[in-house]
């Protein structure tokens, strides 16, 4: 049984699952291939996904969604909310001339089943699930019979509540364009890392109390309603704002932590899903909380994993199976669509040569194999550089169009991670913070001394692992700077033509694409 699943909302995606083998065949995200960030599914995504199937799939699955119009709510499939009765739609659908099984379940369920299926725990082992995102802030338990038990709503709209603070402080935010922006959550996370929660004043505490006075109330926060606040347009570089951001982040986490401490007492593993699962500080706090035997966050914890979750929900409905064999590199394959590049010296890929170039200070684009799942560059669509100099960090941020002090993530040999960071074991998806303990790694050390490290093994990503080994042999350190390979405001680059255009415009020194290493020359004149 082959299942073709579509998530039609923002962070649109498609997924294919072979239920007989419990294999994730692919998961293609609409923004990948240089489309706008958070884009819905487009024709390119559908056509690329369809090329996987040599015949019409057996099951067509639609991840539920709903959006608010001017005077009505428009739902797709089973809609957004619910895990009980009415949260699934089952029937038959004519699809390109063939009658196939049709399955749709809610967006809420898609988050639950995506993190469950991708987690390392065996089917039948009970788990807690936390879904926290723009609308949902709820805990669940999945029992040994795959029944979902809703344990309680802790907070409505936690993602929107969190993001709103950045919009409130930013003079550049136009409130007529909505209450929040998609990128504000990540920017607030970075700001909170530079703040001191113990330094907030009474005005800051009053604002936090106002924003979180009734956590489960469905608020549509509007910036204009807070014009009297001292933090309205205070500026995102203000230390007072950063201290507020740190305290606000702690306050939101504490609401969930305090609920879990009282109500989730079995010590089961915690599975996290939803956009708030990209908050590395919160993930690390859950890991250190001592409330759970283990904590798992999938790389596509945001809505990019919803097509996978609904495919798994369909598989569970039709076969009783709810676990997947999967790789994080199940995205679109790289497309070589350009036969010639000007002002370039091309050579066959030699990892020792690339490592030497990185050690000499070159910044290199790296596009090998299939795209990563989710929004983090995990070594197949990356910009790589040596990790030793703050000048490298500043140059990377400059070519990415980011603030000069923005953090640059490190990628590290897993067996060496405890030599450089206050961390032991795997961290393969860049979803936790750790303290940098190696003073030589200046380019990847954030201003608060932390880093969002990714660890790599031979089995996880053989090519990147070998490059890190070669770099260690030359420099003494198996660590590199790793940031995403993309145009500003777009998903990962996935074509040679786009890679060449970007590399020239951004000022990369070279790129690795497929099995070739290209060094760029400056244009004369």
C-alpha positions as CSV (number, residue, x, y, z in Angstrom):
1,X,0.0,0.0,0.0
2,X,1.4,3.3,-1.1
3,X,0.1,6.6,0.4
4,X,0.4,10.0,-1.1
5,X,-0.1,12.8,1.4
6,X,-0.5,16.6,0.9
7,X,-0.3,19.4,3.5
8,X,-2.0,22.4,1.9
9,X,-1.4,25.0,4.5
10,X,1.7,27.2,5.0
11,X,4.9,25.3,5.1
12,X,3.2,23.2,2.5
13,X,4.6,19.7,1.7
14,X,3.9,16.3,0.2
15,X,5.0,12.9,1.4
16,X,5.0,9.4,0.1
17,X,4.9,6.3,2.4
18,X,5.1,2.6,1.6
19,X,2.9,1.2,4.3
20,X,3.9,-2.4,3.6
21,X,7.5,-1.6,4.5
22,X,6.8,1.4,6.8
23,X,9.2,3.4,4.7
24,X,9.1,7.2,4.2
25,X,9.8,7.4,0.4
26,X,10.0,11.2,0.2
27,X,8.9,14.4,1.9
28,X,9.1,17.4,-0.4
29,X,8.5,20.9,1.0
30,X,7.1,23.6,-1.2
31,X,9.7,26.3,-0.1
32,X,12.6,24.1,-1.1
33,X,14.1,24.9,-4.5
34,X,14.2,28.6,-3.8
35,X,10.5,29.2,-3.4
36,X,9.4,31.7,-0.8
37,X,9.7,30.6,2.9
38,X,6.6,29.0,4.3
39,X,5.0,28.6,0.9
40,X,2.0,26.4,0.3
41,X,2.2,23.5,-2.0
42,X,2.8,24.5,-5.6
43,X,2.7,22.7,-9.0
44,X,6.4,22.1,-9.0
45,X,6.1,20.3,-5.6
46,X,3.3,18.1,-6.8
47,X,4.9,17.2,-10.1
48,X,8.2,16.3,-8.4
49,X,6.4,14.2,-5.9
50,X,4.3,12.4,-8.5
51,X,7.5,11.3,-10.3
52,X,8.1,8.9,-7.3
53,X,5.1,6.8,-8.2
54,X,5.1,4.3,-11.2
55,X,1.3,3.9,-10.7
56,X,-1.6,5.7,-9.0
57,X,-1.1,5.5,-5.2
58,X,-3.5,3.4,-3.2
59,X,-4.4,6.1,-0.7
60,X,-4.8,9.8,-1.1
61,X,-4.3,11.6,2.2
62,X,-5.0,15.2,2.9
63,X,-3.7,17.0,6.0
64,X,-6.5,19.1,7.5
65,X,-6.3,22.8,7.6
66,X,-8.5,25.9,8.1
67,X,-8.0,29.5,7.5
68,X,-10.0,32.6,8.5
69,X,-11.4,34.7,5.7
70,X,-13.0,38.1,6.0
71,X,-16.4,36.7,6.9
72,X,-16.0,33.0,7.2
73,X,-13.6,30.1,8.1
74,X,-12.6,28.0,5.2
75,X,-11.6,24.4,6.0
76,X,-9.7,21.8,4.0
77,X,-10.1,18.1,4.6
78,X,-10.8,17.3,8.3
79,X,-9.9,20.9,9.4
80,X,-7.5,22.1,12.0
81,X,-8.6,21.0,15.5
82,X,-9.5,17.8,17.2
83,X,-8.3,14.3,18.0
84,X,-11.5,12.5,18.9
85,X,-14.8,11.9,17.1
86,X,-15.0,13.9,13.9
87,X,-11.2,14.4,13.5
88,X,-11.0,11.9,10.6
89,X,-12.7,11.7,7.2
90,X,-12.6,8.4,5.4
91,X,-14.0,7.5,2.0
92,X,-13.2,6.9,-1.7
93,X,-12.0,9.4,-4.2
94,X,-11.5,9.3,-8.0
95,X,-7.9,10.2,-8.7
96,X,-6.7,10.4,-12.3
97,X,-9.3,7.9,-13.4
98,X,-8.8,5.4,-10.5
99,X,-10.9,5.1,-7.4
100,X,-8.5,5.2,-4.4
101,X,-9.0,5.2,-0.7
102,X,-9.3,8.8,0.7
103,X,-8.2,9.8,4.2
104,X,-8.0,13.1,5.9
105,X,-7.4,14.0,9.5
106,X,-6.9,17.2,11.4
107,X,-3.8,19.4,11.5
108,X,-3.6,18.7,15.2
109,X,-3.4,14.9,14.6
110,X,-0.7,15.5,11.9
111,X,1.6,16.9,14.5
112,X,1.0,14.1,16.9
113,X,1.6,11.3,14.4
114,X,4.6,12.8,12.7
115,X,6.6,13.0,16.0
116,X,5.3,9.6,17.1
117,X,6.2,7.8,13.8
118,X,9.7,9.4,13.6
119,X,10.6,8.9,17.3
120,X,13.0,6.1,18.2
121,X,10.6,4.4,20.6
122,X,8.9,1.1,19.5
123,X,5.2,1.0,18.6
124,X,3.2,0.2,21.6
125,X,5.4,2.1,24.1
126,X,3.2,4.8,25.7
127,X,4.4,8.3,25.2
128,X,3.5,11.9,26.1
129,X,3.2,14.4,23.2
130,X,3.4,18.2,23.4
131,X,2.1,20.1,20.4
132,X,2.9,23.8,20.7
133,X,2.7,26.1,17.7
134,X,0.8,29.1,16.5
135,X,-2.6,27.9,17.7
136,X,-2.1,24.8,19.8
137,X,-0.5,24.4,23.2
138,X,-1.7,21.0,24.4
139,X,-0.4,17.8,26.0
140,X,-1.5,14.3,25.0
141,X,-0.8,10.7,25.8
142,X,-0.6,7.9,23.2
143,X,-1.3,4.6,24.9
144,X,-0.1,1.1,23.9
145,X,-3.1,0.6,21.6
146,X,-2.3,3.9,19.7
147,X,-5.2,5.7,21.3
148,X,-4.7,9.5,21.7
149,X,-5.8,10.9,25.1
150,X,-6.0,14.7,25.3
151,X,-4.5,15.6,28.7
152,X,-5.3,19.3,28.5
153,X,-4.8,22.6,26.8
154,X,-2.1,24.6,28.6
155,X,-2.0,27.7,26.4
156,X,-3.8,28.9,23.3
157,X,-1.7,30.4,20.5
158,X,1.7,30.0,22.3
159,X,3.6,30.6,19.1
160,X,1.7,33.8,18.3
161,X,2.0,35.0,21.9
162,X,5.8,34.5,21.8
163,X,6.3,36.1,18.4
164,X,4.1,39.1,19.2
165,X,6.7,40.5,21.6
166,X,9.2,41.0,18.8
167,X,6.6,42.7,16.6
168,X,5.7,45.0,19.6
169,X,9.3,46.2,20.1
170,X,10.2,46.5,16.4
171,X,9.7,50.0,15.0
172,X,9.9,48.4,11.5
173,X,6.8,46.3,12.0
174,X,3.7,47.6,10.3
175,X,0.7,46.5,12.3
176,X,-1.6,46.7,9.3
177,X,0.1,43.6,7.9
178,X,-1.1,41.4,10.8
179,X,-0.2,40.7,14.4
180,X,3.0,38.6,13.8
181,X,5.5,37.6,11.1
182,X,6.7,34.1,10.4
183,X,10.4,34.9,11.2
184,X,9.8,36.8,14.5
185,X,9.9,33.7,16.7
186,X,13.4,32.9,15.8
187,X,14.5,36.5,16.2
188,X,13.0,36.7,19.6
189,X,14.7,33.4,20.6
190,X,18.1,35.0,19.6
191,X,17.2,38.2,21.5
192,X,16.3,36.3,24.6
193,X,19.7,34.6,24.6
194,X,21.3,38.0,25.0
195,X,19.0,39.0,27.9
196,X,19.0,38.6,31.6
197,X,15.7,37.6,33.0
198,X,16.7,38.8,36.5
199,X,17.1,42.4,35.3
200,X,13.5,43.1,34.3
201,X,11.7,46.0,35.8
202,X,8.1,46.3,37.0
203,X,6.9,47.6,33.6
204,X,8.3,44.5,31.9
205,X,6.7,42.2,34.5
206,X,3.4,44.0,34.1
207,X,3.5,43.4,30.3
208,X,4.3,39.7,30.8
209,X,1.4,39.4,33.2
210,X,-0.9,41.1,30.8
211,X,0.1,38.9,27.8
212,X,-0.2,35.7,29.8
213,X,-3.1,36.7,32.2
214,X,-5.3,34.0,30.8
215,X,-3.1,31.5,28.9
216,X,-6.0,29.5,27.4
217,X,-7.8,32.6,26.1
218,X,-7.8,32.8,22.3
219,X,-6.3,36.3,21.9
220,X,-5.6,38.0,18.6
221,X,-2.9,40.4,19.8
222,X,-2.7,43.7,18.0
223,X,0.3,46.0,18.3
224,X,-1.9,49.1,18.3
225,X,-3.6,47.9,21.5
226,X,-0.3,48.3,23.3
227,X,0.7,51.8,22.3
228,X,0.9,52.9,25.9
229,X,3.5,50.2,26.8
230,X,7.0,51.4,27.4
231,X,8.1,48.5,25.1
232,X,6.1,49.7,22.1
233,X,8.7,50.3,19.4
234,X,11.5,50.3,22.0
235,X,13.9,48.8,19.5
236,X,15.0,45.3,19.0
237,X,18.6,46.1,19.9
238,X,17.6,47.6,23.3
239,X,19.1,45.7,26.2
240,X,15.9,46.4,28.1
241,X,14.0,44.6,25.4
242,X,16.4,41.7,25.4
243,X,16.0,41.3,29.2
244,X,12.2,41.3,28.7
245,X,12.5,38.7,25.9
246,X,14.5,36.4,28.3
247,X,12.0,36.7,31.1
248,X,9.0,36.3,28.7
249,X,10.6,33.1,27.2
250,X,11.0,31.8,30.7
251,X,7.5,32.7,31.7
252,X,5.9,30.8,28.7
253,X,8.0,27.8,29.3
254,X,7.2,27.8,33.0
255,X,3.4,27.7,32.2
256,X,4.0,24.4,30.3
257,X,6.6,23.0,32.7
258,X,4.4,23.6,35.8
259,X,1.4,21.9,34.1
260,X,3.6,18.9,33.1
261,X,5.1,18.6,36.6
262,X,1.6,18.2,38.1
263,X,-0.2,16.3,35.4
264,X,2.4,14.2,33.5
265,X,3.8,12.1,36.3
266,X,4.4,8.6,34.6
267,X,7.9,9.4,33.4
268,X,7.1,8.5,29.8
269,X,9.1,9.8,26.9
270,X,8.1,13.2,25.7
271,X,7.6,13.8,22.0
272,X,7.5,17.4,20.8
273,X,5.9,18.8,17.7
274,X,4.8,22.2,16.4
275,X,6.8,25.3,15.5
276,X,7.8,26.0,19.1
277,X,9.8,22.8,18.8
278,X,12.3,24.9,16.9
279,X,13.1,26.8,20.1
280,X,16.4,25.3,21.2
281,X,16.3,26.9,24.6
282,X,13.0,25.3,25.4
283,X,14.0,21.9,24.0
284,X,17.1,21.9,26.2
285,X,15.0,22.8,29.2
286,X,12.7,19.9,28.6
287,X,15.7,17.6,28.3
288,X,17.1,18.8,31.6
289,X,13.8,19.0,33.4
290,X,14.0,15.4,34.7
291,X,10.2,14.9,34.1
292,X,10.6,12.5,31.2
293,X,12.6,9.4,30.5
294,X,13.7,10.8,27.2
295,X,12.8,13.8,24.9
296,X,12.5,13.6,21.1
297,X,12.0,16.5,18.6
298,X,11.8,15.6,14.9
299,X,13.7,17.8,12.4
300,X,10.4,18.8,10.7
301,X,8.7,19.7,14.0
302,X,6.9,22.6,12.3
303,X,4.2,22.3,9.7
304,X,6.7,21.0,7.2
305,X,6.1,17.6,8.8
306,X,2.4,17.6,8.6
307,X,2.2,15.7,5.3
308,X,4.3,13.0,6.9
309,X,2.0,13.0,10.0
310,X,-1.2,12.6,8.0
311,X,0.4,9.8,5.8
312,X,1.2,8.0,9.1
313,X,-2.3,8.6,10.4
314,X,-3.7,7.0,7.2
315,X,-1.3,4.1,7.5
316,X,-2.4,3.6,11.1
317,X,-6.0,3.6,10.0
318,X,-5.7,1.1,7.2
319,X,-2.9,-1.2,8.6
320,X,-2.5,-0.6,12.3
321,X,1.1,0.5,11.9
322,X,2.3,3.9,13.0
323,X,6.1,3.8,12.9
324,X,8.4,4.8,10.0
325,X,11.9,4.0,8.7
326,X,13.1,7.4,7.6
327,X,16.1,9.6,6.9
328,X,16.4,13.3,7.4
329,X,17.6,13.6,3.8
330,X,14.3,12.6,2.2
331,X,13.7,15.9,0.5
332,X,14.1,16.9,-3.2
333,X,17.2,15.6,-5.1
334,X,19.6,18.2,-6.3
335,X,19.1,19.2,-10.0
336,X,22.0,20.0,-12.2
337,X,20.4,22.2,-14.8
338,X,23.4,24.3,-16.0
339,X,26.0,23.1,-18.4
340,X,28.5,26.0,-18.0
341,X,29.6,28.4,-15.3
342,X,31.7,31.4,-16.1
343,X,34.8,32.5,-14.1
344,X,35.0,29.1,-12.5
345,X,37.7,26.5,-12.1
346,X,36.1,23.1,-11.8
347,X,37.7,19.9,-10.4
348,X,36.6,16.5,-9.4
349,X,35.6,16.5,-5.7
350,X,38.4,15.8,-3.4
351,X,37.5,16.3,0.3
352,X,41.1,16.9,1.4
353,X,41.2,19.8,-1.1
354,X,37.9,21.2,0.1
355,X,39.1,20.9,3.7
356,X,42.3,22.7,2.9
357,X,40.4,25.5,1.2
358,X,38.1,25.9,4.2
359,X,41.2,26.0,6.5
360,X,42.6,28.7,4.3
361,X,39.6,30.9,4.9
362,X,37.3,30.1,2.0
363,X,33.6,30.1,2.4
364,X,32.0,27.3,0.4
365,X,28.5,26.4,-0.6
366,X,27.7,22.7,-0.2
367,X,24.9,21.0,-2.2
368,X,25.1,17.2,-2.1
369,X,22.3,14.6,-2.3
370,X,18.7,15.3,-1.3
371,X,17.4,18.2,0.7
372,X,17.0,18.0,4.5
373,X,13.6,17.7,6.1
374,X,12.5,20.8,8.0
375,X,14.0,24.3,8.1
376,X,17.5,23.6,9.4
377,X,20.5,23.0,7.1
378,X,21.9,19.7,8.2
379,X,24.8,19.3,5.8
380,X,23.3,18.8,2.4
381,X,22.3,22.4,1.6
382,X,24.8,24.3,3.7
383,X,27.4,27.1,3.6
384,X,30.5,25.9,5.3
385,X,33.5,27.8,6.8
386,X,36.2,27.4,9.3
387,X,35.0,28.0,12.9
388,X,37.9,29.9,14.4
389,X,37.5,33.7,13.6
390,X,34.9,36.2,14.4
391,X,35.7,37.8,11.1
392,X,34.4,34.6,9.5
393,X,31.1,34.9,11.5
394,X,30.8,38.6,10.4
395,X,31.4,37.7,6.8
396,X,28.9,34.8,6.9
397,X,26.2,37.1,8.4
398,X,27.0,39.8,5.9
399,X,26.5,37.5,2.9
400,X,23.3,36.2,4.6
401,X,22.0,39.7,5.1
402,X,21.7,39.2,8.9
403,X,22.8,41.2,11.9
404,X,26.6,41.0,12.3
405,X,26.3,39.4,15.7
406,X,23.7,36.7,14.7
407,X,24.7,33.2,15.8
408,X,26.3,30.8,13.4
409,X,25.7,27.2,14.1
410,X,28.5,24.6,14.3
411,X,28.5,21.1,12.8
412,X,30.8,18.6,14.7
413,X,31.9,15.0,14.6
414,X,29.7,13.3,17.1
415,X,32.6,11.5,18.8
416,X,34.3,14.9,19.4
417,X,31.3,16.9,20.6
418,X,32.2,16.8,24.3
419,X,35.7,18.1,23.5
420,X,34.2,21.4,22.2
421,X,30.8,21.7,23.8
422,X,29.0,21.1,27.1
423,X,27.2,18.2,25.4
424,X,27.5,14.4,25.2
425,X,25.9,12.1,22.7
426,X,23.9,12.8,19.5
427,X,22.3,16.1,18.5
428,X,21.7,15.4,14.8
429,X,19.0,18.0,14.0
430,X,20.4,21.2,15.5
431,X,17.5,21.6,18.0
432,X,19.3,22.1,21.3
433,X,21.6,24.7,22.9
434,X,24.9,23.9,24.6
435,X,27.7,25.9,26.0
436,X,30.9,26.2,23.9
437,X,33.9,25.0,26.0
438,X,36.6,25.4,23.3
439,X,37.8,29.0,23.2
440,X,39.2,28.5,19.7
441,X,35.7,28.2,18.2
442,X,35.0,32.0,18.1
443,X,33.0,32.0,14.9
444,X,30.3,29.6,16.3
445,X,30.2,31.0,19.8
446,X,27.2,33.2,20.4
447,X,27.5,36.3,22.5
448,X,26.0,34.4,25.5
449,X,28.6,31.6,25.1
450,X,26.2,29.1,23.6
451,X,25.9,27.3,20.2
452,X,23.2,25.3,18.4
453,X,25.4,22.3,17.6
454,X,24.7,19.6,15.1
455,X,26.5,16.3,15.5
456,X,27.4,14.0,12.6
457,X,28.2,10.3,12.3
458,X,29.4,8.2,9.3
459,X,26.0,6.5,9.1
460,X,24.0,9.8,9.3
461,X,25.9,11.7,6.5
462,X,29.0,10.0,5.2
463,X,30.2,12.8,2.9
464,X,30.0,15.5,5.6
465,X,31.5,13.2,8.2
466,X,34.5,12.5,5.9
467,X,34.9,16.3,5.2
468,X,35.0,17.0,9.0
469,X,37.6,14.2,9.4
470,X,39.7,15.8,6.7
471,X,39.3,19.2,8.2
472,X,40.3,17.8,11.6
473,X,43.4,16.2,10.1
474,X,44.5,19.7,8.8
475,X,43.3,22.0,11.5
476,X,43.1,19.8,14.6
477,X,39.3,20.5,15.0
478,X,36.4,18.4,13.6
479,X,34.1,21.4,13.7
480,X,32.8,23.7,10.9
481,X,30.5,26.7,10.6
482,X,27.2,25.5,9.0
483,X,24.5,27.9,7.9
484,X,21.8,27.4,5.3
485,X,22.3,27.7,1.6
486,X,19.4,29.8,0.4
487,X,18.4,33.2,-1.0
488,X,17.1,35.5,1.7
489,X,13.5,34.8,2.3
490,X,13.5,31.6,0.3
491,X,13.9,27.9,0.9
492,X,17.1,25.9,0.2
493,X,18.7,26.2,-3.2
494,X,18.2,23.0,-5.2
495,X,19.4,23.8,-8.8
496,X,22.9,24.5,-10.2
497,X,21.7,27.6,-11.9
498,X,20.3,29.1,-8.7
499,X,23.5,28.0,-6.8
500,X,25.7,29.8,-9.3
501,X,23.5,33.0,-9.2
502,X,23.5,33.0,-5.4
503,X,27.2,32.2,-5.0
504,X,28.1,35.1,-7.3
505,X,25.8,37.6,-5.7
506,X,26.6,36.6,-2.1
507,X,30.4,36.4,-2.7
508,X,31.0,32.7,-1.9
509,X,34.6,31.6,-2.7
510,X,33.5,28.3,-4.1
511,X,30.8,25.6,-4.2
512,X,30.6,21.8,-4.0
513,X,27.7,20.5,-6.2
514,X,27.3,16.8,-6.8
515,X,30.8,15.4,-7.2
516,X,32.5,18.6,-8.4
517,X,34.3,21.4,-6.6
518,X,34.0,24.8,-8.2
519,X,36.3,27.8,-7.3
520,X,35.2,31.2,-8.4
521,X,37.4,33.9,-9.9
522,X,36.8,37.6,-9.7
523,X,35.4,39.2,-12.9
524,X,38.0,41.6,-14.4
525,X,36.9,45.2,-14.9
